[in-house]
Amino acid sequence: MSNAPGSTPPAPSRPQMPADYGVPATTDGLLPWSYVVERLTAARNYWIGTARPDGRPHAVPTWGVWVNDTLYFGGSPETRWARNLAANPRVSVHLESADEVVILEGSVTKLTEANADPALLTRLDDAYEAKYNMRHGTPFWRLRPSLVLAWQDFFKTATRWTFDGA
């Protein structure tokens, strides 16, 4: 069975953190996948972390939509973060709340009219319009996370999901 986003998520586990952080050793208190889905669906802004060509970090908020356990976001190819992703597709994404944390890690794929299913592009534009009252258009960046971390009560509910095939 594949644990690719869009299918049944893998079983939650605890992230590896220093023992003195207080992360429980048991699975009591692990968050359900629905916690992640609800927050990513409702979020207005997503903080995108990329690396510049010289390795320096770059972070910026952007708009996006969460569809089928995949984050889609976009912006001008001339932005610093889009140029960073064109050179290095590895990214981390964090929501704005420090109280209800959701972090995504993985690599993105750039979707354009030439390489994406037109029905998917329409669905993404429909989701964008419902959320932001505007259609986005291409390009979109697609993040199927390879790792998701989340917690609500500082480290007591720290939960990790690791996906294959992302």
C-alpha positions, 0 to 999 in steps of 0.5 A: 500500500502506498502512503502517497498523499491523497490516499489513506495517510500512514499511521501517525507516530512521534517525531524525534526530538530531544528527551527533555522536550517532554514528547511522550513516549507513548502514542497517547495524544497523537493528533488525527490526520483530520487536524492537519487537513482542517488547518491546511484547508482553512489557512489563508497564508502559508509560509514557504521556506526555500533556499537561495542559490547560495544556500541562504534561507528565504521565507515568504507568505503566499496564498494556496489551496489544499486539495487531495492532501496536496498543497497548491500555491503560485505566484509570479515566476519572477519572485525570489521564492519561485526562482529558488524553487525552479533551481531547488524544488525542496521546500518547507511550509508552515502555517502562521499559528504558533499555537496550532502547528502544521509543518510540511516538507517535501519537493514541489513540481511546477504545473503549467497548462502544458504539463497539467491535466486541464480538469485539475487546473480548473479544480484548483482555480475553482478552489482559489476563487472560493477561498480568495474570490479570484482565479489564480491561473498557471503556474501552480507549484504542487507540494505532495509532502514527504513529511508532515509534523503537527502539534497543538499542545506544545510537544504533548501532541507532537505527531509525525506522518511520513509518506512514501512516493511523495 
